Amino acid sequence: MIFTSPLKPNANELAETIKSFDAIVVCYCAQWCRTCVEFYDAFKKLSQERKELFLWVDIEEDPELLDDLDVEDFPTILIQKNGSNIFYGTMLPHILHLKRMLENDQGHTNSGPSDIKMLVQELLSS
């Protein structure tokens, strides 16, 4: 399943849906980024094959979902499981890299935004 920016109009649905997912994959992108536009279809297709919730976040439409962080390169990927960041960083726009990372199912990083579920709740109140 995938939610796509702008997320604010769908924030209620997203907030309800996100509760039932332990694992969330976020692609931080920008509408003007040609690499992101080219990566979108593969990201969407992968979302249909996987059990995780996928979010496509345009950093200019939904900056609240970045916490106070900046994205310098695209696409930037966040993988969270049970509120903990497993991966946060730039990834080459080859979907097999992301697929392998999800299949590996391990890792932990201290970098990246806060729990995305909490950030979605904050999006509702803004």
DSSP file (Angstrom, degrees, kcal/mol; ACC not computed):
  #  RESIDUE AA STRUCTURE BP1 BP2  ACC     N-H-->O    O-->H-N    N-H-->O    O-->H-N    TCO  KAPPA ALPHA  PHI   PSI    X-CA   Y-CA   Z-CA
    1    1 A M              0   0    0      0, 0.0    53,-2.7     0, 0.0     2,-0.4   0.000 360.0 360.0 360.0 142.9    0.0    0.0    0.0
    2    2 A I  E     -a   54   0A   0     51,-0.2     2,-0.4    53,-0.0    53,-0.2  -0.988 360.0-163.5-134.2 140.0    1.2    3.5   -0.8
    3    3 A F  E     -a   55   0A   0     51,-2.0    53,-2.9    -2,-0.4     2,-0.4  -0.959  18.7-158.0-114.8 140.7    0.3    7.0    0.2
    4    4 A T  E     -a   56   0A   0     -2,-0.4    53,-0.2    51,-0.2    -2,-0.0  -0.926  26.8 -63.3-124.5 144.0    1.6    9.9   -2.0
    5    5 A S  S    S+     0   0    0     51,-2.0     2,-0.1    -2,-0.4    52,-0.1  -0.291 105.9  60.6 -60.9 149.2    2.1   13.6   -1.3
    6    6 A P        +     0   0    0      0, 0.0     4,-0.3     0, 0.0    -2,-0.2   0.414  66.9 169.5 -75.4 134.4    0.4   15.8   -0.6
    7    7 A L    >   +     0   0    0      1,-0.2     3,-1.0    51,-0.1     7,-0.2   0.700  56.8  81.9 -87.8 -21.4   -0.4   13.8    2.5
    8    8 A K  G >  S+     0   0    0      1,-0.3     3,-1.6     2,-0.2     4,-0.3   0.890  89.3  52.5 -56.4 -44.2   -2.3   16.5    4.5
    9    9 A P  G 3  S+     0   0    0      0, 0.0    -1,-0.3     0, 0.0     3,-0.2   0.794 119.3  37.5 -62.8 -24.2   -5.6   16.0    2.6
   10   10 A N  G <> S+     0   0    0     -3,-1.0     4,-2.8    -4,-0.3     5,-0.2   0.130  82.0 116.5-108.4  18.4   -5.4   12.2    3.4
   11   11 A A  H <> S+     0   0    0     -3,-1.6     4,-2.8     1,-0.2     5,-0.2   0.858  74.2  51.2 -61.0 -38.6   -3.9   12.7    6.9
   12   12 A N  H  > S+     0   0    0     -4,-0.3     4,-1.9     2,-0.2    -1,-0.2   0.945 113.8  43.8 -64.2 -47.3   -6.9   11.1    8.7
   13   13 A E  H  > S+     0   0    0      1,-0.2     4,-2.7     2,-0.2    -2,-0.2   0.912 115.4  49.1 -63.1 -42.8   -6.9    8.0    6.5
   14   14 A L  H  X S+     0   0    0     -4,-2.8     4,-3.1    -7,-0.2     5,-0.2   0.923 108.9  52.5 -62.6 -44.6   -3.1    7.8    6.7
   15   15 A A  H  X S+     0   0    0     -4,-2.8     4,-0.7    -5,-0.2    -1,-0.2   0.875 113.6  44.0 -61.2 -38.1   -3.2    8.1   10.5
   16   16 A E  H  < S+     0   0    0     -4,-1.9     3,-0.5    -5,-0.2     4,-0.4   0.924 116.8  45.4 -70.6 -44.9   -5.7    5.2   10.7
   17   17 A T  H >< S+     0   0    0     -4,-2.7     3,-1.6     1,-0.2    -2,-0.2   0.896 105.2  60.2 -66.0 -42.1   -3.9    3.0    8.3
   18   18 A I  H >< S+     0   0    0     -4,-3.1     3,-1.6     1,-0.3    -1,-0.2   0.760  90.9  70.7 -63.3 -25.3   -0.4    3.5    9.7
   19   19 A K  T 3< S+     0   0    0     -4,-0.7    -1,-0.3    -3,-0.5    -2,-0.2   0.805  95.8  53.0 -60.3 -29.7   -1.5    2.1   13.1
   20   20 A S  T <  S+     0   0    0     -3,-1.6     2,-0.5    -4,-0.4    -1,-0.3   0.368  95.6  83.3 -92.0   6.6   -1.8   -1.4   11.6
   21   21 A F    <   -     0   0    0     -3,-1.6     3,-0.1    -4,-0.2    31,-0.1  -0.932  47.2-176.0-114.6 131.3    1.8   -1.4   10.1
   22   22 A D  S    S+     0   0    0     -2,-0.5    60,-3.1     1,-0.2     2,-0.4   0.753  78.8  50.5 -86.2 -29.5    4.9   -2.3   12.0
   23   23 A A  E     -B   81   0A   0     58,-0.2    30,-2.2    28,-0.2     2,-0.4  -0.929  65.4-177.1-118.8 134.4    7.2   -1.5    9.1
   24   24 A I  E     -Bc  80  53A   0     56,-2.7    56,-2.8    -2,-0.4     2,-0.5  -0.992  11.0-160.7-133.2 135.1    7.1    1.7    7.0
   25   25 A V  E     -Bc  79  54A   0     28,-3.1    30,-2.8    -2,-0.4     2,-0.4  -0.973  13.4-170.8-117.4 121.9    9.2    2.7    4.0
   26   26 A V  E     -Bc  78  55A   0     52,-3.2    52,-2.7    -2,-0.5     2,-0.6  -0.941  11.9-162.2-117.2 132.1    9.4    6.4    3.2
   27   27 A C  E     -Bc  77  56A   0     28,-2.8    30,-2.5    -2,-0.4     2,-0.5  -0.958  11.4-155.3-110.0 114.2   10.9    7.9    0.0
   28   28 A Y  E     +Bc  76  57A   0     48,-3.3    48,-1.9    -2,-0.6     2,-0.2  -0.791  34.1 145.8 -88.0 125.4   11.6   11.6    0.5
   29   29 A C  E     - c   0  58A   0     28,-2.8    30,-2.9    -2,-0.5     2,-0.3  -0.734  41.5-122.8-144.3-173.2   11.6   13.3   -2.9
   30   30 A A    >   -     0   0    0     28,-0.2     3,-1.7    -2,-0.2     7,-0.2  -0.993  19.6-129.6-144.4 141.3   10.7   16.5   -4.7
   31   31 A Q  T 3  S+     0   0    0     -2,-0.3     6,-0.1     1,-0.3    -1,-0.1   0.816 109.6  54.2 -60.0 -31.9    8.4   17.0   -7.6
   32   32 A W  T 3  S+     0   0    0     -3,-0.0     2,-0.7     4,-0.0    -1,-0.3   0.566  84.7 101.0 -80.5  -8.1   11.0   18.9   -9.6
   33   33 A C    <>  -     0   0    0     -3,-1.7     4,-2.2     1,-0.2     5,-0.2  -0.691  56.5-163.2 -84.9 112.1   13.6   16.0   -9.2
   34   34 A R  H  > S+     0   0    0     -2,-0.7     4,-2.3     1,-0.2     5,-0.2   0.865  90.1  56.3 -63.2 -37.2   13.7   14.1  -12.5
   35   35 A T  H  > S+     0   0    0      2,-0.2     4,-1.7     1,-0.2    -1,-0.2   0.913 108.2  48.1 -60.9 -42.8   15.4   11.1  -10.8
   36   36 A C  H  > S+     0   0    0      2,-0.2     4,-1.7     1,-0.2    -2,-0.2   0.924 109.5  52.0 -63.6 -44.9   12.5   10.9   -8.2
   37   37 A V  H  X S+     0   0    0     -4,-2.2     4,-0.6     1,-0.2    -1,-0.2   0.902 112.0  46.7 -58.5 -41.7    9.9   11.1  -11.0
   38   38 A E  H  < S+     0   0    0     -4,-2.3     4,-0.4     1,-0.2    -1,-0.2   0.814 112.9  50.1 -70.2 -30.1   11.6    8.2  -12.8
   39   39 A F  H  X S+     0   0    0     -4,-1.7     4,-2.2    -5,-0.2     3,-0.2   0.721  91.3  81.2 -78.9 -23.4   11.9    6.2   -9.5
   40   40 A Y  H  X S+     0   0    0     -4,-1.7     4,-3.0     1,-0.2     5,-0.2   0.885  87.3  51.1 -56.0 -49.0    8.2    6.6   -8.5
   41   41 A D  H  X S+     0   0    0     -4,-0.6     4,-2.4     1,-0.2    -1,-0.2   0.899 112.8  46.1 -59.8 -41.9    6.7    3.8  -10.7
   42   42 A A  H  > S+     0   0    0     -4,-0.4     4,-2.4    -3,-0.2    -1,-0.2   0.896 113.0  50.4 -67.1 -39.7    9.2    1.2   -9.5
   43   43 A F  H  X S+     0   0    0     -4,-2.2     4,-1.8     2,-0.2    -2,-0.2   0.918 111.8  48.0 -62.7 -44.5    8.6    2.4   -5.8
   44   44 A K  H  X S+     0   0    0     -4,-3.0     4,-1.1     2,-0.2    -2,-0.2   0.912 111.3  50.1 -63.3 -43.7    4.9    2.1   -6.3
   45   45 A K  H >X S+     0   0    0     -4,-2.4     4,-0.8    -5,-0.2     3,-0.7   0.915 109.3  51.2 -62.1 -43.6    5.2   -1.4   -7.9
   46   46 A L  H >X S+     0   0    0     -4,-2.4     4,-1.2     1,-0.2     3,-0.9   0.871 103.4  59.8 -61.5 -36.0    7.4   -2.6   -5.0
   47   47 A S  H 3< S+     0   0    0     -4,-1.8    -1,-0.2     1,-0.3    -2,-0.2   0.810 102.8  52.5 -62.1 -29.0    4.7   -1.3   -2.6
   48   48 A Q  H << S+     0   0    0     -4,-1.1    -1,-0.3    -3,-0.7    -2,-0.2   0.689 111.4  46.6 -79.2 -18.9    2.2   -3.6   -4.2
   49   49 A E  H << S+     0   0    0     -3,-0.9     2,-0.2    -4,-0.8    -2,-0.2   0.620 106.7  66.7 -94.8 -16.1    4.6   -6.6   -3.7
   50   50 A R  S  < S-     0   0    0     -4,-1.2     4,-0.1     2,-0.1    52,-0.0  -0.633  71.6-134.6-112.2 163.4    5.6   -5.9   -0.1
   51   51 A K  S    S+     0   0    0     -2,-0.2   -28,-0.2     2,-0.1    -1,-0.1   0.603  76.4  96.8 -90.2 -14.2    3.8   -6.0    3.3
   52   52 A E  S    S-     0   0    0      1,-0.1     2,-0.5   -30,-0.1   -28,-0.2  -0.309  82.1-109.2 -72.7 158.8    5.2   -2.7    4.5
   53   53 A L  E     - c   0  24A   0    -30,-2.2   -28,-3.1   -35,-0.1     2,-0.4  -0.784  34.7-151.7 -85.4 131.8    3.4    0.6    4.3
   54   54 A F  E     -ac   2  25A   0    -53,-2.7   -51,-2.0    -2,-0.5     2,-0.4  -0.894  10.7-168.9-109.5 135.1    5.1    2.9    1.7
   55   55 A L  E     -ac   3  26A   0    -30,-2.8   -28,-2.8    -2,-0.4     2,-0.7  -0.989  11.2-158.8-123.2 131.7    5.0    6.7    1.8
   56   56 A W  E     -ac   4  27A   0    -53,-2.9   -51,-2.0    -2,-0.4     2,-0.6  -0.926  21.5-170.5-106.8 104.9    6.0    8.9   -1.1
   57   57 A V  E     - c   0  28A   0    -30,-2.5   -28,-2.8    -2,-0.7     2,-0.6  -0.873  18.2-152.9-110.2 113.6    6.8   12.2    0.6
   58   58 A D  E >>  - c   0  29A   0     -2,-0.6     4,-2.9   -30,-0.2     3,-0.6  -0.746  15.8-145.5 -78.5 119.0    7.4   15.4   -1.4
   59   59 A I  T 34 S+     0   0    0    -30,-2.9    -1,-0.1    -2,-0.6   -29,-0.1   0.692  97.3  49.7 -66.3 -17.4    9.6   17.4    1.0
   60   60 A E  T 34 S+     0   0    0    -31,-0.3    -1,-0.3     2,-0.1   -30,-0.1   0.763 115.8  41.5 -89.2 -26.9    8.1   20.7   -0.2
   61   61 A E  T <4 S+     0   0    0     -3,-0.6    -2,-0.2     1,-0.2   -53,-0.1   0.853 132.2  20.2 -83.4 -38.9    4.5   19.5    0.2
   62   62 A D    ><  +     0   0    0     -4,-2.9     3,-1.6     1,-0.1    -1,-0.2  -0.464  65.6 153.4-132.3  60.4    4.9   17.6    3.5
   63   63 A P  G >   +     0   0    0      0, 0.0     3,-1.8     0, 0.0     4,-0.2   0.729  66.9  75.5 -64.8 -19.8    8.0   18.9    5.3
   64   64 A E  G >  S+     0   0    0      1,-0.3     3,-1.2     2,-0.2    58,-0.1   0.789  85.8  63.5 -61.1 -26.2    6.5   18.0    8.7
   65   65 A L  G <  S+     0   0    0     -3,-1.6    -1,-0.3     1,-0.2     3,-0.1   0.333  95.1  60.6 -84.1   9.5    7.3   14.4    7.9
   66   66 A L  G X  S-     0   0    0     -3,-1.8     3,-1.6     1,-0.4    -1,-0.2   0.406  92.7-147.5-106.9  -3.4   11.0   15.1    7.9
   67   67 A D  T <   -     0   0    0     -3,-1.2    -1,-0.4     1,-0.2    -2,-0.0  -0.552  66.9 -36.2  65.3-133.6   11.1   16.3   11.5
   68   68 A D  T 3  S+     0   0    0     -2,-0.2    -1,-0.2    -3,-0.1     2,-0.2   0.073 110.8 115.9-106.4  23.8   13.8   19.1   11.5
   69   69 A L    <   -     0   0    0     -3,-1.6     2,-0.4     1,-0.0    -3,-0.1  -0.511  56.5-136.5 -92.9 159.3   16.1   17.3    9.0
   70   70 A D        -     0   0    0     -2,-0.2     2,-0.6     0, 0.0    -2,-0.1  -0.892   7.8-141.9-111.0 145.7   17.2   18.4    5.6
   71   71 A V        +     0   0    0     -2,-0.4     3,-0.1     1,-0.1     5,-0.0  -0.941  22.8 171.7-105.0 123.8   17.3   16.2    2.5
   72   72 A E        +     0   0    0     -2,-0.6     2,-0.3     1,-0.2    -1,-0.1   0.722  63.7  33.3-103.4 -27.3   20.3   17.0    0.3
   73   73 A D  S    S-     0   0    0    -44,-0.0    -1,-0.2     2,-0.0    18,-0.0  -0.945  86.8 -92.5-132.4 153.0   20.2   14.2   -2.2
   74   74 A F  S    S+     0   0    0     -2,-0.3   -45,-0.1     1,-0.2     2,-0.1  -0.889  93.5  26.4-123.2 151.2   17.4   12.2   -3.8
   75   75 A P  S    S-     0   0    0      0, 0.0    16,-2.2     0, 0.0     2,-0.5   0.637  71.3-176.6 -75.5 146.2   15.9    9.8   -3.4
   76   76 A T  E     -BD  28  90A   0    -48,-1.9   -48,-3.3    14,-0.2     2,-0.4  -0.933  12.3-155.8-105.5 129.5   16.4    9.6    0.4
   77   77 A I  E     -BD  27  89A   0     12,-3.2    12,-2.2    -2,-0.5     2,-0.4  -0.856  12.2-168.4-112.6 138.9   14.9    6.5    1.9
   78   78 A L  E     -BD  26  88A   0    -52,-2.7   -52,-3.2    -2,-0.4     2,-0.5  -0.996   2.3-172.1-121.7 128.5   13.7    5.9    5.5
   79   79 A I  E     -BD  25  87A   0      8,-2.8     7,-3.4    -2,-0.4     8,-1.5  -0.985  10.6-179.4-119.4 120.5   12.9    2.4    6.7
   80   80 A Q  E     -BD  24  85A   0    -56,-2.8   -56,-2.7    -2,-0.5     2,-0.4  -0.949  11.5-172.4-120.5 140.2   11.3    2.2   10.2
   81   81 A K  E >  S-BD  23  84A   0      3,-2.5     3,-2.0    -2,-0.4   -58,-0.2  -0.988  78.0 -15.5-130.9 124.0   10.2   -0.9   12.1
   82   82 A N  T 3  S-     0   0    0    -60,-3.1   -59,-0.1    -2,-0.4     3,-0.1   0.862 129.1 -53.1  52.3  39.9    8.3   -0.5   15.3
   83   83 A G  T 3  S+     0   0    0    -61,-0.4     2,-0.4     1,-0.2    -1,-0.3   0.396 114.6 114.1  81.3  -3.1    9.3    3.2   15.5
   84   84 A S  E <   -D   81   0A   0     -3,-2.0    -3,-2.5    31,-0.1     2,-0.5  -0.832  70.0-118.4-103.6 139.6   13.0    2.5   15.2
   85   85 A N  E     +D   80   0A   0     -2,-0.4    24,-2.5    24,-0.3    -5,-0.2  -0.634  30.9 174.3 -77.3 122.9   15.0    3.7   12.2
   86   86 A I  E    S+     0   0A   0     -7,-3.4     2,-0.3    -2,-0.5    22,-0.3   0.792  73.6   1.9 -92.5 -39.1   16.6    0.7   10.3
   87   87 A F  E     +D   79   0A   0     -8,-1.5    -8,-2.8    20,-0.1    -1,-0.4  -0.987  58.7 172.1-150.0 140.0   17.9    2.8    7.5
   88   88 A Y  E     +D   78   0A   0     -2,-0.3     2,-0.3   -10,-0.2   -10,-0.2  -0.875  40.1  78.7-148.0 116.4   18.0    6.5    6.6
   89   89 A G  E    S-D   77   0A   0    -12,-2.2   -12,-3.2    -2,-0.3     2,-0.2  -0.961  76.2 -53.1 169.1 176.6   20.0    7.9    3.7
   90   90 A T  E     -D   76   0A   0     -2,-0.3     2,-0.4   -14,-0.3   -14,-0.2  -0.482  48.2-169.0 -74.1 143.7   20.3    8.4    0.0
   91   91 A M        -     0   0    0    -16,-2.2    -2,-0.0    -2,-0.2     7,-0.0  -0.995  30.3-104.3-135.2 140.4   20.0    5.5   -2.2
   92   92 A L        -     0   0    0     -2,-0.4     2,-2.5     1,-0.1     6,-0.2  -0.373  44.6-108.7 -57.2 143.1   20.7    5.0   -5.9
   93   93 A P  S    S+     0   0    0      0, 0.0     2,-0.6     0, 0.0    -1,-0.1  -0.196  81.8 119.3 -78.0  52.5   17.4    5.0   -7.7
   94   94 A H    >>  -     0   0    0     -2,-2.5     3,-1.8     1,-0.1     4,-0.9  -0.966  57.1-150.0-116.3 113.7   17.6    1.3   -8.5
   95   95 A I  H 3> S+     0   0    0     -2,-0.6     4,-2.7     1,-0.3     5,-0.2   0.753  91.6  67.7 -60.1 -26.4   14.6   -0.5   -6.9
   96   96 A L  H 3> S+     0   0    0      1,-0.2     4,-2.5     2,-0.2    -1,-0.3   0.836  95.4  57.0 -63.6 -30.8   16.5   -3.7   -6.5
   97   97 A H  H <> S+     0   0    0     -3,-1.8     4,-2.0     2,-0.2    -1,-0.2   0.944 110.9  42.3 -62.5 -47.3   18.7   -2.0   -3.9
   98   98 A L  H  X S+     0   0    0     -4,-0.9     4,-2.3     2,-0.2    -2,-0.2   0.910 113.2  53.2 -66.1 -41.9   15.7   -1.1   -1.8
   99   99 A K  H  X S+     0   0    0     -4,-2.7     4,-2.2     1,-0.2    -2,-0.2   0.923 110.0  47.5 -59.7 -45.5   14.2   -4.6   -2.4
  100  100 A R  H  X S+     0   0    0     -4,-2.5     4,-2.2     1,-0.2    -1,-0.2   0.894 109.9  53.2 -62.8 -40.1   17.3   -6.3   -1.1
  101  101 A M  H  X S+     0   0    0     -4,-2.0     4,-1.3     1,-0.2     5,-0.4   0.907 110.6  46.7 -63.0 -40.9   17.5   -4.0    1.9
  102  102 A L  H  < S+     0   0    0     -4,-2.3    -1,-0.2     1,-0.2    -2,-0.2   0.867 112.3  50.2 -69.2 -35.9   13.9   -4.9    2.8
  103  103 A E  H  < S+     0   0    0     -4,-2.2    -2,-0.2     1,-0.2    -1,-0.2   0.831 103.6  59.6 -70.3 -31.7   14.5   -8.6    2.3
  104  104 A N  H  < S-     0   0    0     -4,-2.2    -1,-0.2    -5,-0.2    -2,-0.2   0.865  85.4-168.2 -65.0 -36.7   17.7   -8.4    4.5
  105  105 A D     <  +     0   0    0     -4,-1.3     2,-0.3     1,-0.2    -3,-0.1   0.811  43.9  94.8  55.7  39.4   15.4   -7.2    7.3
  106  106 A Q        +     0   0    0     -5,-0.4     2,-0.2   -20,-0.0    -1,-0.2  -0.977  38.6  79.4-151.2 166.9   18.1   -6.1    9.7
  107  107 A G        -     0   0    0     -2,-0.3     2,-0.3    -3,-0.1   -20,-0.1  -0.543  41.7-141.3 123.3 170.5   20.1   -3.1   10.8
  108  108 A H        -     0   0    0    -22,-0.3     2,-0.3    -2,-0.2   -22,-0.3  -0.897  11.8-174.0-167.8 139.9   19.6    0.0   12.9
  109  109 A T        -     0   0    0    -24,-2.5   -24,-0.3    -2,-0.3   -22,-0.1  -0.987  23.8-149.4-138.4 149.6   20.7    3.6   12.7
  110  110 A N  S    S+     0   0    0     -2,-0.3     2,-0.1   -26,-0.1    -1,-0.1   0.499  76.2  88.2 -92.2  -6.2   20.5    6.5   15.0
  111  111 A S        +     0   0    0    -23,-0.1    -2,-0.1   -26,-0.1   -26,-0.0  -0.482  62.4  54.5 -90.1 164.3   20.1    9.0   12.2
  112  112 A G  S    S-     0   0    0     -2,-0.1   -24,-0.1   -46,-0.1   -27,-0.1  -0.367  86.5 -42.0 106.9 174.8   16.8   10.1   10.5
  113  113 A P        -     0   0    0      0, 0.0     3,-0.2     0, 0.0   -46,-0.1  -0.090  65.1 -88.5 -71.6 172.4   13.5   11.6   11.6
  114  114 A S  S    S-     0   0    0      1,-0.2     2,-0.1     2,-0.1     5,-0.1  -0.017  75.3 -45.6 -66.8 179.7   11.5   10.6   14.7
  115  115 A D    >>  -     0   0    0      1,-0.2     4,-1.8     2,-0.1     3,-0.6  -0.319  53.9-142.5 -51.3 120.0    8.8    7.9   14.6
  116  116 A I  H 3> S+     0   0    0      1,-0.3     4,-2.2     2,-0.2     5,-0.2   0.802  98.6  61.2 -62.6 -30.2    6.9    8.5   11.4
  117  117 A K  H 3> S+     0   0    0      1,-0.2     4,-1.7     2,-0.2    -1,-0.3   0.903 106.0  46.4 -63.1 -40.3    3.6    7.5   13.2
  118  118 A M  H <> S+     0   0    0     -3,-0.6     4,-2.0     2,-0.2    -2,-0.2   0.884 110.3  53.2 -68.0 -38.6    4.1   10.4   15.6
  119  119 A L  H  X S+     0   0    0     -4,-1.8     4,-1.8     1,-0.2    -2,-0.2   0.869 106.9  52.3 -65.6 -35.8    4.9   12.8   12.8
  120  120 A V  H  X S+     0   0    0     -4,-2.2     4,-1.7     2,-0.2    -1,-0.2   0.904 107.5  52.2 -65.6 -40.6    1.7   11.8   11.0
  121  121 A Q  H  X S+     0   0    0     -4,-1.7     4,-1.2     1,-0.2    -2,-0.2   0.896 109.3  49.7 -60.8 -39.4   -0.2   12.6   14.2
  122  122 A E  H  X S+     0   0    0     -4,-2.0     4,-0.7     1,-0.2    -1,-0.2   0.850 105.0  58.0 -66.9 -34.1    1.4   16.0   14.3
  123  123 A L  H >< S+     0   0    0     -4,-1.8     3,-0.6     1,-0.2    -1,-0.2   0.875 102.9  54.8 -61.7 -37.8    0.5   16.5   10.6
  124  124 A L  H 3< S+     0   0    0     -4,-1.7    -1,-0.2     1,-0.2    -2,-0.2   0.868 109.5  46.1 -62.4 -38.0   -3.2   16.0   11.7
  125  125 A S  H 3<        0   0    0     -4,-1.2    -1,-0.2     1,-0.2    -2,-0.2   0.538 360.0 360.0 -87.1  -5.9   -3.0   18.7   14.2
  126  126 A S    <<        0   0    0     -4,-0.7    -1,-0.2    -3,-0.6    -2,-0.2   0.485 360.0 360.0 -89.6 360.0   -1.2   21.3   12.0
